[in-house]
């Protein structure tokens, strides 16, 4: 059974929520016990949450992304892609507005629902890439000749990153430009654990995202 792009996107958003929850549980256990294996488990879940966000972003852009990967200087099967930072960089080549744009709750203006953009407090594309890479070095066994991995700083930073991811995704839109559909998906990603939902907004022609 082939899932629709919307279904894939929502499935990956649900996975993000579950992995963030797992990260929080493991981090809490690390703070309680100082057992490094709980911290490493928290880091693994957080990094996979990042990857789930990037894989979700492929869904509405899948045809163009698949074609781009096949026509690259070194052709590749997009189904084998997993690196969150690299996926973002590749998606940017085919749709510069693919990254989630966080929204404030809608207000009714002259009989129509209007969404204002959030201005801060969310995970930016640049921070996504830098923090994703930062997590990577903790997924490997320690080199005994490098005793300072900055664990205390990482532990202090993870809660704010978790908050920024939630702020990014709790209500956001992603821009879609394909031969079949021009418009946006407005995605509700509830903090209470309820299933995420998508509202499709189709444009009559091409448009600019400011």
Secondary structure, DSSP 8 states (H G I E B T S, - for coil): ----HHHHHHHHHHHHHHHHHHHHHHHHHHHHH--HHHHHHHHHHHHHHHHHHHHHHHHTTHHHHHHHHHTSSS---GGG---HHHHHHHHHHH-TT-S-EEB---EEETTEEE--B--SSS--HHHHHHHHHHHHGGGS---TT-----HHHHHHHHHHHHHHHHHHHSEEEEEEE-SS-EEEEEEE--TTS---EEEEEE-SS-----
